[in-house]
Amino acid sequence: MIETLNIDIETFSSIDIRKAGLYKYVESPDFQILLFAYSINGAPTKIIDLAQGEIIPPEIVYYLGNPIVLKKAYNAAFEWYCISKHLGWEPKAWISHWRCTMFKGLYCGYTAGLGPTAIALGLPQDKRKMSVGSSLIKLFCTPTKPSKKNGERTRTLPHHEPEKWEVFKDYCIQDVEVEKAIDEKLINFPVPESEQKLWELDQRINAYGVAVDLDLINGALHADDLSTATLTLEAAAITKLSNPNSAQQLTKWLAEKGIETENLQKETVSNLIKETDGEVKRVLEIRQELSKTSVKKYQAMKAAVCEDGRVRGLLQFYGANRTGRWAGRLVQVQNLPRNHMETLDLARQLVQEKKTKALRYIYGNVPDTLSQLIRTAFIPSKGHVLRVADFSAIEARVIAWLAGEQWRLDVFNTHGKIYEASASQMFGVPIELIKKGNPEYDLRQKGKVAELALGYQGGPGALMAMGALNMGLNEEELPDIVRRWRSANKRIQDLWYSIENATLSVMRTGQPVGVKGLIIARESDIQNGLDFLTITLPSGRKLFYVKPFLSVNDFDKEAVHYYGINQTTKKWEKVSSYGGKFTENIVQAIARDCLAETLVRLDVAGIQTVMHVHDEAVLDVPIGKGSVEEVEQLMGQPISWAPGLPLKAAGFEAYYYQKD
């Protein structure tokens, strides 16, 4: 009986998949599958050379279409969508047949990438990705630059490089073998069925995509070109430099003007503008304007937009594998600039109509205006409206619920003004006095920065990183703010230490420990050489920490260490953790699970999600169908695995995406 089909394919398209994404890549008229490697029930891998006229055997096509046969691949979304195009099948109809080994690795705490995952898992050399792969993919899978040497051809076909083609076939076969080895290695740590269903939903959301306003995108690129040229000419006229955008040339020019600076980074330039005047100030203002990265987002949208005016594949499932949160791809919707101008309609119209002079006359700073309009390039489908709703203060609610910090739960179950309430608790001032017009209102800022910075065991440094000094606070008062916040939130403080002590206990004794509805345990598979510290969340999902061990940290204190992606170096290496950091992982993971619950509810209700950003869902709904209140109510419903968690959502409708 056929139960599994492990698959790897190699493809060609003239579209750059790194810039345009999978969906536009496959949409290209010259897209084709070159090689199709497969293994039935773990048997030795076979390969079909489609590029040289072979076809996928009818029995394999039958297995592909049979829902009982699980199709497995590393980054299965690629194989699923490409094979759908090759066979002419509706992609959504058979997404449930697929299992993604990359997702399984991410779920178990490993990194992304077939090769890096094989190394991190300690697979033997013969079960690792072949190192020649990148050069072979460049040779056969992407267009070739014509030259006399290669006969002016635009792509390399098998008969052009027959020996390398045979190596390429071996490479494709090896990828299946590596994928099988990874899957087998992790066999005793299955992905929960609920997460599998969520992965399938994520693929459907990515494939649906979101419409973009091409007139706005083209107008923004046009305005940026003109603005950049104008500003560069102005800077050149003032400085007489051949390239006023050159940091080296400009630094030297500033020195000649008596301004010594080590760098021209964003914050440095901003501070220098405050300290200078005249032509120096104007040149620095120009550099500040030109440094806006707004246009890159528009370029990314234009590169990725499909023939029907939609951008697809914006979300990466389990992109942040320490918490399971989604990550952004292509346009990176997770870090879009905020918009705060009140005349978005007018600004959009001027950009759409390429009225750059009027844009500069009315708004002054063109790059900043374009930056604020990036969100608005996402629009609803024809006859639809965007309905946008997000959870209010979700992390603050989750940590209060998890810790049992009752005064905070009371705030969230009533007025919800956590910044004012926090300031009230910290400084012993009645909350009624902390309102605009009263001198006590200044305390709200201290409550706000404390709430944003201190929930995960942060100190004065965390306050400064959150911008406390830019909020009018001075460094001397920060330790007092930390002390007051912790004193007002003793249960949260207890939560950090309870979780830290539990992880240390588990590592010392091997016995699981329960903390606040969490289960912290050591899980191993001796036969496969795997060892994890796991934290089972209220939802039943687990967080995995790979190869944990106890060691002294930078503060000369015994702490849990594990292997993971270092957030600074982005490399797979030893990572140290502590109670506050574990708490942050847990709280963000629970917040993620709340969003996941919402996405499933929306799907069941027949409401189409086009994307989601952090704790916000962006929906594409027919005009006149349903309401914002319906979505808010749906998102605020109690969650079975989180009794007493006070969820609340706020939403709005718009004919383009924006920050309300």
Secondary structure, 3 states (H helix, E strand, C coil): CCCEEEEEEEEECCCCHHHHHHHHHHHCCCCEEEEEEEEECCCCCEEEEHHHCCCCCHHHHHHHHCCCCEEEECCHHHHHHHHHHHHCCCHHHHHHHEEEHHHHHHHCCCCCCHHHHHHHCCCCHHHCCCCCHHHHHHHHHCCCCCCCCCCCCCCCCCCCCHHHHHHHHHHHHHHHHHHHHHHHHCCCCCCCHHHHHHHHHHHHHHHHCEEECHHHHHHHHHHHHHHHHHHHHHHHHHHCCCCCCCHHHHHHHHHHCCCCCCCCCHHHHHHHHHHCCHHHHHHHHHHHHHCCCHHHHHHHHHHHECCCCEECCCEEEEEECCCCEEEECCCCHHHCCCCCCCCHHHHHHHHHCCCHHHHHHHHCCHHHHHHHCCHHHEECCCCEEEEEEEECCHHHHHHHHHHCCHHHHHHHCCCCCHHHHHHHHHHCCCHHHCCCCCHHHHHHHHHHHHHHHCCCCCCHHHHHHCCHHHHCCCHHHHHHHHHHHHHHCHHHHHHHHHHHHHHHHHHHHCCCEEECCEEEEEEEECCCCEEEEEEECCCCCEEEEEEEEEEECCCCCEEEEEEEECCCCCCEEEEECCHHHHHHHHHHHHHHHHHHHHHHHHHHCCCEEEEEECCEEEEEEECCCCCHHHHHHHHHCCCCCCCCCCCCEEEEEECCCCCC
